Amino acid sequence: MELLDEARETIVTAFEQAEPWVPPELALAEDRLRQDVDRLVAADELVNGYQARL
């Protein structure tokens, strides 16, 4: 039982001290998505303006 308690304590301690791992590419992907959203919004505004003039 003592071994099980030690293992449990080790796991809990490691979990509490864990740092989330985020791949470095995530920041680049977020930037690219923001750029894509901006381009899509601009395209939508152009299409809506064109349709309004028809």
C-alpha positions in Angstrom: 0.0 0.0 0.0 2.9 2.3 0.8 4.3 1.9 -2.8 0.9 2.8 -4.2 0.7 5.9 -2.0 4.1 7.0 -3.2 3.2 6.5 -6.8 0.0 8.4 -6.3 1.9 11.3 -4.6 4.5 11.4 -7.4 1.8 11.5 -10.1 -0.2 14.2 -8.4 3.0 16.3 -7.8 4.1 15.9 -11.4 0.6 16.9 -12.6 0.5 20.0 -10.4 3.9 21.2 -11.7 3.3 20.4 -15.3 3.7 23.1 -17.9 1.5 22.8 -21.0 3.5 22.2 -24.1 2.5 24.3 -27.1 4.2 23.8 -30.4 6.0 26.9 -31.7 4.0 26.6 -34.9 0.8 27.4 -33.1 1.5 31.1 -32.9 2.3 31.2 -36.6 -0.9 29.4 -37.4 -3.0 31.8 -35.2 -1.4 34.8 -37.1 -2.2 33.1 -40.4 -5.8 32.5 -39.4 -6.2 36.1 -38.4 -4.8 37.2 -41.8 -7.2 34.9 -43.6 -10.2 36.1 -41.6 -9.2 39.7 -42.4 -9.0 38.8 -46.1 -12.4 37.0 -46.0 -14.0 39.9 -44.3 -12.6 42.3 -47.0 -13.8 40.0 -49.8 -17.3 39.8 -48.2 -17.5 43.6 -48.0 -16.5 43.8 -51.7 -19.1 41.3 -52.7 -21.8 42.9 -50.7 -21.0 46.3 -52.1 -21.1 44.8 -55.6 -24.4 43.1 -55.0 -25.9 46.4 -53.6 -25.0 48.2 -56.8 -26.7 45.6 -59.0 
